[in-house]
Amino acid sequence: ALATGSASPQSLRPLAPVLSAIAVETGGSVLPVDEYTDLTGAFRRVLDDFRSAYVLYYNPRGVDRGGYHTLEVQVKREGATVQARRGYWF
């Protein structure tokens, strides 16, 4: 998460666990930066992740409506990293 505006890195520090939890649940990630960080590396990582990503769509059928349903995404490719949301509400 890149912070902008008048918020300082110190004022956002208490939110770090919340932001990390949201990122994990939604299949995202947090890139911690502070006012002294060179953003070039952070933007390069975001671009590299974006260029190497696949988007999978899931249309649930035969699933009970109402409630939370967990998802598990696996790939056969050796060394691949799966970054996906843990589930969905239906």
C-alpha positions in Angstrom: 0.0 0.0 0.0 1.4 3.3 -1.0 0.3 6.2 1.3 -0.3 9.6 -0.1 -1.6 12.9 1.3 -0.9 14.2 4.7 -0.6 10.9 6.5 2.8 10.1 7.7 4.3 6.6 7.8 4.2 6.8 11.7 0.5 7.6 11.7 -0.2 4.6 9.4 1.9 2.1 11.4 -1.0 1.1 13.7 -3.0 0.1 10.6 -0.3 -2.2 9.2 -1.9 -5.4 10.7 -5.3 -4.5 9.3 -3.9 -3.6 5.9 -2.0 -6.9 5.8 -5.0 -8.9 6.8 -7.1 -7.3 4.0 -4.4 -7.9 1.5 -4.1 -11.6 2.4 -7.9 -12.1 2.4 -8.3 -10.5 -1.1 -5.2 -12.1 -2.7 -3.2 -8.9 -2.6 0.0 -7.9 -0.9 1.4 -4.9 1.0 4.5 -3.1 0.0 5.7 -1.1 3.0 7.3 2.2 2.1 8.3 5.2 4.1 9.3 8.7 3.3 12.9 7.6 2.7 12.1 4.7 0.4 13.0 4.9 -3.2 9.7 4.0 -4.9 11.4 2.7 -8.0 11.8 -0.8 -6.6 8.3 -0.9 -5.3 6.8 0.2 -8.7 9.1 -2.3 -10.5 7.8 -5.1 -8.3 4.2 -4.1 -8.9 4.9 -4.1 -12.7 6.7 -7.4 -12.6 3.8 -9.0 -10.7 1.3 -7.5 -13.1 3.1 -8.7 -16.2 3.4 -12.3 -14.8 -0.1 -12.6 -13.5 -3.0 -14.7 -14.8 -6.6 -13.9 -14.0 -8.9 -16.8 -13.3 -12.7 -16.4 -13.1 -14.8 -18.7 -11.1 -18.6 -18.9 -11.6 -20.1 -21.0 -8.8 -22.7 -23.5 -9.8 -24.4 -26.0 -7.5 -23.3 -24.1 -4.4 -25.6 -23.2 -1.6 -26.4 -19.5 -1.5 -25.7 -17.6 1.6 -22.5 -17.8 3.6 -18.8 -17.9 3.0 -17.2 -20.4 0.7 -13.5 -21.2 0.8 -11.4 -21.4 -2.4 -8.1 -23.2 -3.0 -6.1 -22.5 -6.1 -3.3 -24.9 -7.1 -1.0 -25.0 -10.1 1.1 -27.8 -11.5 4.0 -25.5 -12.6 7.1 -26.0 -10.4 8.1 -22.9 -8.5 4.9 -20.9 -9.2 3.5 -18.7 -6.5 -0.3 -18.6 -6.2 -1.7 -15.4 -4.8 -5.5 -15.6 -4.6 -8.3 -14.7 -2.3 -9.2 -17.3 0.3 -12.9 -17.4 -0.5 -16.1 -15.6 -1.4 -19.5 -14.7 -0.1 -22.4 -16.1 -2.1 
